Amino acid sequence: MQPFTKSDIQQHAVVNEQSVEIRLALPSTPLKTQQWVEQFCELFHFSLSDTDWGADRFQALVTTQSNDTHFQCMLCVEWLCEAIWLEPIGTQQSPDAIYRYLQSA
């Protein structure tokens, strides 16, 4: 697994219409994916649940509850399209809110 820092995530996060893409190298194995996700969650104070593996994808529900911030989003890693992204869940969340959280965490 290529090590990364909170600053790496913040510098490589890009807001799209429906998600926040994290433009870093994808983990190469299931174990490295699990390590990447655990490190990401630790850096940004997310709790991880509802993990799901597919043939060429991983996704999980990540939740944060710190100070006045509380939201859930889907963390997606997909090897077919070579991307990592966060998708908002619910009508009260948006890609902009996720991006702001990542930048201020």
MIDOSE-1310 file (N, C-alpha, C; in nm, 2 decimals, decimal comma, always signed):
residues 105
mqpf	+0,08/-0,12/+0,00/+0,00/+0,00/+0,00/+0,09/+0,12/+0,00; +0,06/+0,22/-0,09/+0,13/+0,34/-0,09/+0,08/+0,43/+0,03; +0,17/+0,47/+0,12/+0,13/+0,55/+0,23/+0,07/+0,68/+0,18; -0,02/+0,73/+0,26/-0,08/+0,86/+0,23/-0,11/+0,94/+0,36
tksd	-0,12/+1,07/+0,35/-0,15/+1,15/+0,46/-0,28/+1,22/+0,44; -0,33/+1,29/+0,55/-0,45/+1,37/+0,54/-0,44/+1,47/+0,43; -0,32/+1,53/+0,43/-0,29/+1,63/+0,33/-0,30/+1,58/+0,18; -0,25/+1,46/+0,16/-0,26/+1,39/+0,03/-0,41/+1,38/-0,01
iqqh	-0,49/+1,34/+0,08/-0,64/+1,33/+0,05/-0,69/+1,46/+0,01; -0,66/+1,56/+0,10/-0,72/+1,70/+0,08/-0,67/+1,76/-0,05; -0,55/+1,74/-0,09/-0,49/+1,79/-0,21/-0,55/+1,72/-0,34; -0,59/+1,59/-0,32/-0,63/+1,52/-0,44/-0,78/+1,49/-0,44
avvn	-0,85/+1,56/-0,36/-1,00/+1,55/-0,36/-1,06/+1,65/-0,46; -1,15/+1,60/-0,54/-1,21/+1,68/-0,65/-1,36/+1,66/-0,64; -1,43/+1,77/-0,64/-1,58/+1,76/-0,63/-1,63/+1,75/-0,77; -1,72/+1,65/-0,79/-1,79/+1,62/-0,91/-1,94/+1,65/-0,88
eqsv	-2,02/+1,63/-0,99/-2,16/+1,66/-0,97/-2,23/+1,58/-0,86; -2,19/+1,45/-0,86/-2,25/+1,36/-0,76/-2,16/+1,29/-0,66; -2,03/+1,33/-0,66/-1,94/+1,27/-0,57/-1,82/+1,35/-0,54; -1,73/+1,30/-0,45/-1,60/+1,36/-0,43/-1,50/+1,25/-0,47
eirl	-1,43/+1,28/-0,57/-1,33/+1,18/-0,62/-1,20/+1,20/-0,55; -1,13/+1,10/-0,51/-1,00/+1,10/-0,44/-0,90/+1,05/-0,54; -0,82/+1,13/-0,60/-0,74/+1,09/-0,71/-0,60/+1,05/-0,66; -0,60/+0,93/-0,60/-0,48/+0,87/-0,55/-0,47/+0,73/-0,61
alps	-0,35/+0,67/-0,61/-0,34/+0,53/-0,66/-0,43/+0,44/-0,59; -0,49/+0,34/-0,66/-0,57/+0,25/-0,60/-0,49/+0,14/-0,53; -0,54/+0,09/-0,42/-0,47/-0,03/-0,35/-0,48/-0,15/-0,45; -0,38/-0,23/-0,44/-0,36/-0,34/-0,54/-0,42/-0,47/-0,50
tplk	-0,45/-0,49/-0,37/-0,50/-0,62/-0,33/-0,61/-0,60/-0,23; -0,69/-0,70/-0,19/-0,80/-0,68/-0,09/-0,74/-0,64/+0,04; -0,63/-0,70/+0,08/-0,57/-0,66/+0,21/-0,52/-0,52/+0,21; -0,46/-0,47/+0,10/-0,41/-0,34/+0,09/-0,53/-0,24/+0,09
tqqw	-0,64/-0,29/+0,03/-0,77/-0,20/+0,03/-0,82/-0,19/+0,17; -0,82/-0,29/+0,24/-0,87/-0,29/+0,38/-0,78/-0,19/+0,46; -0,65/-0,20/+0,44/-0,55/-0,11/+0,51/-0,57/+0,03/+0,47; -0,60/+0,06/+0,34/-0,62/+0,19/+0,29/-0,74/+0,25/+0,36
veqf	-0,85/+0,17/+0,36/-0,98/+0,22/+0,41/-0,97/+0,25/+0,56; -0,90/+0,16/+0,63/-0,88/+0,18/+0,78/-0,80/+0,31/+0,80; -0,70/+0,33/+0,73/-0,61/+0,45/+0,74/-0,70/+0,58/+0,71; -0,77/+0,57/+0,60/-0,86/+0,68/+0,56/-0,96/+0,72/+0,67
celf	-1,02/+0,61/+0,73/-1,12/+0,63/+0,83/-1,06/+0,69/+0,96; -0,94/+0,64/+0,99/-0,87/+0,70/+1,11/-0,84/+0,84/+1,09; -0,78/+0,88/+0,97/-0,74/+1,02/+0,95/-0,86/+1,11/+0,96; -0,98/+1,07/+0,91/-1,09/+1,16/+0,90/-1,20/+1,13/+1,00
hfsl	-1,17/+1,05/+1,10/-1,27/+1,02/+1,21/-1,40/+0,96/+1,16; -1,39/+0,87/+1,06/-1,50/+0,80/+1,01/-1,51/+0,66/+1,08; -1,63/+0,62/+1,10/-1,65/+0,48/+1,14/-1,70/+0,40/+1,02; -1,66/+0,28/+1,01/-1,68/+0,20/+0,89/-1,79/+0,09/+0,91
sdtd	-1,88/+0,07/+0,82/-1,98/-0,04/+0,84/-2,03/-0,08/+0,70; -2,11/-0,18/+0,70/-2,17/-0,23/+0,57/-2,08/-0,24/+0,46; -1,96/-0,31/+0,48/-1,87/-0,33/+0,37/-1,92/-0,43/+0,27; -1,89/-0,41/+0,14/-1,94/-0,50/+0,04/-1,83/-0,51/-0,07
wgad	-1,80/-0,63/-0,11/-1,70/-0,66/-0,21/-1,77/-0,71/-0,34; -1,73/-0,66/-0,45/-1,77/-0,72/-0,58/-1,65/-0,77/-0,65; -1,67/-0,81/-0,78/-1,56/-0,86/-0,86/-1,45/-0,76/-0,88; -1,49/-0,63/-0,90/-1,39/-0,53/-0,92/-1,42/-0,40/-0,85
rfqa	-1,48/-0,42/-0,73/-1,52/-0,30/-0,65/-1,53/-0,33/-0,51; -1,51/-0,23/-0,43/-1,53/-0,23/-0,28/-1,61/-0,11/-0,25; -1,71/-0,13/-0,16/-1,78/-0,01/-0,11/-1,82/-0,03/+0,04; -1,83/+0,08/+0,11/-1,86/+0,07/+0,25/-1,93/+0,20/+0,29
lvtt	-2,01/+0,19/+0,40/-2,07/+0,31/+0,46/-1,98/+0,37/+0,56; -1,95/+0,49/+0,54/-1,87/+0,56/+0,64/-1,95/+0,67/+0,71; -1,93/+0,68/+0,84/-2,01/+0,78/+0,92/-1,92/+0,86/+1,00; -1,95/+0,99/+1,02/-1,88/+1,07/+1,11/-1,97/+1,14/+1,20
qsnd	-1,93/+1,16/+1,32/-2,01/+1,24/+1,42/-1,91/+1,31/+1,51; -1,87/+1,43/+1,47/-1,77/+1,50/+1,54/-1,82/+1,65/+1,55; -1,82/+1,70/+1,68/-1,87/+1,83/+1,70/-2,01/+1,85/+1,65; -2,03/+1,94/+1,55/-2,16/+1,97/+1,50/-2,18/+1,89/+1,36
thfq	-2,08/+1,81/+1,32/-2,09/+1,75/+1,19/-2,13/+1,60/+1,21; -2,24/+1,56/+1,14/-2,28/+1,42/+1,14/-2,33/+1,39/+1,00; -2,27/+1,30/+0,93/-2,33/+1,25/+0,81/-2,27/+1,12/+0,77; -2,34/+1,06/+0,67/-2,30/+0,93/+0,62/-2,27/+0,94/+0,47
cmlc	-2,18/+0,87/+0,42/-2,16/+0,86/+0,27/-2,10/+0,72/+0,24; -2,11/+0,69/+0,11/-2,05/+0,57/+0,06/-1,91/+0,59/+0,01; -1,82/+0,51/+0,06/-1,68/+0,51/+0,01/-1,67/+0,40/-0,09; -1,63/+0,43/-0,21/-1,63/+0,34/-0,33/-1,49/+0,33/-0,38
vewl	-1,44/+0,21/-0,40/-1,31/+0,19/-0,47/-1,35/+0,09/-0,58; -1,32/+0,14/-0,71/-1,35/+0,05/-0,82/-1,23/+0,05/-0,92; -1,19/-0,08/-0,94/-1,07/-0,10/-1,02/-1,10/-0,09/-1,17; -1,22/-0,12/-1,21/-1,26/-0,12/-1,35/-1,25/+0,02/-1,41
ceai	-1,29/+0,12/-1,33/-1,28/+0,26/-1,38/-1,16/+0,33/-1,31; -1,09/+0,26/-1,23/-0,97/+0,31/-1,16/-1,00/+0,44/-1,08; -1,09/+0,43/-0,98/-1,13/+0,55/-0,91/-1,17/+0,51/-0,77; -1,15/+0,61/-0,68/-1,19/+0,61/-0,54/-1,28/+0,74/-0,53
wlep	-1,40/+0,72/-0,47/-1,48/+0,83/-0,45/-1,58/+0,82/-0,33; -1,63/+0,93/-0,28/-1,73/+0,93/-0,18/-1,86/+0,99/-0,23; -1,97/+0,92/-0,21/-2,10/+0,96/-0,26/-2,19/+0,99/-0,14; -2,26/+1,11/-0,14/-2,35/+1,14/-0,03/-2,46/+1,05/-0,02
igtq	-2,51/+1,03/+0,10/-2,63/+0,95/+0,13/-2,74/+1,04/+0,19; -2,86/+1,04/+0,13/-2,97/+1,12/+0,18/-2,97/+1,26/+0,12; -3,08/+1,32/+0,14/-3,11/+1,45/+0,07/-3,04/+1,57/+0,14; -3,00/+1,55/+0,26/-2,93/+1,66/+0,33/-2,78/+1,67/+0,31
qspd	-2,73/+1,57/+0,24/-2,59/+1,57/+0,21/-2,56/+1,61/+0,07; -2,44/+1,65/+0,04/-2,40/+1,69/-0,10/-2,25/+1,66/-0,11; -2,21/+1,65/-0,23/-2,06/+1,64/-0,26/-1,98/+1,76/-0,20; -2,04/+1,88/-0,20/-1,98/+2,00/-0,15/-1,96/+1,98/+0,00
aiyr	-2,06/+1,93/+0,07/-2,05/+1,91/+0,22/-1,94/+1,81/+0,25; -1,93/+1,70/+0,18/-1,83/+1,60/+0,20/-1,69/+1,67/+0,18; -1,68/+1,74/+0,07/-1,55/+1,81/+0,04/-1,51/+1,90/+0,15; -1,61/+1,99/+0,19/-1,58/+2,08/+0,30/-1,53/+2,01/+0,43
ylqs	-1,60/+1,89/+0,46/-1,56/+1,82/+0,58/-1,41/+1,77/+0,56; -1,38/+1,71/+0,45/-1,24/+1,66/+0,42/-1,14/+1,77/+0,44; -1,17/+1,89/+0,39/-1,08/+2,00/+0,39/-1,06/+2,06/+0,53; -1,16/+2,04/+0,62/-1,16/+2,10/+0,75/-1,12/+2,00/+0,86
a	-1,12/+1,87/+0,83/-1,10/+1,77/+0,93/-0,96/+1,77/+0,98
